[in-house]
């Protein structure tokens, strides 16, 4: 059975923009409150960011998303999740905690696994000028250089 970290890395590799603890809990067959506690260290180390989604109780649509540290003012927000627009009361019952993978986690999750033995073969980056230099050297070797009668000039014949 995969760990919470492995499940979160799988979501990041799938390029999921954000997820709820219940999604991870359902995939692992565990309680969402346990998963939420296990996600806190990932937030602290910078792998996840916390979001607060205002979810409409009527239609289930996320009306607005708040970032960590953003002020959430009491009141109502209009929801356009159905054909008949309606208002959603901002309350703790309508605010759901979600998590978004950071770019660092996405990069780590999509990196190919290391080959067996633990060593990674590093290939030098291509140098576009190297092939031109080799061709120029081949051409210079092909040319026969002759000394002219003048001591300061040189001419070549191909």
C-alpha positions, 0 to 999 in steps of 0.5 A: 500500500502506498504512503501518503507522500507517494499518493501526493507525488502521484497526484503531482505527477498527474498535474492535478492543480489541487486536491482535498485530503479526502481524495488521498484518503479514498485512494489509500482507504484511510480517514481524511482527518489522518491524511490532513495531519500527514499533509501538514509536514509537506506544507511546512517543507514547501511541497504543498500550499494550503488553499481554502475553497468556498464550496456552494452547499446547493450545487457543489461548485467551488465559488472562490479559492482563498490562499493561505494568509488571505483575509476571508471576510464574512458575508455572501458571495454570488454563485453561478453554478446553476442556471439560477444564480444564488448567494453562498454564505461564507462560513466554516461549513462552506470552507474546505481545505485543499492542497496544491502541489508546488512546482518543486514537488511537480518537478520531483514527481515527474523526474524519471527514476534512477537506474539500478545501481543508483548511479545516474549517467550524465551526458554532456550537453551538446555544443553546437560550435564543436561540430563546426570546429571539427569541420573547419579543422578537417578543411584546414588539414585538406588545404595545402599551404605554400609559402609565397616568395614574399616573406610576409604572405602565405597563399593556399591552393586547394 
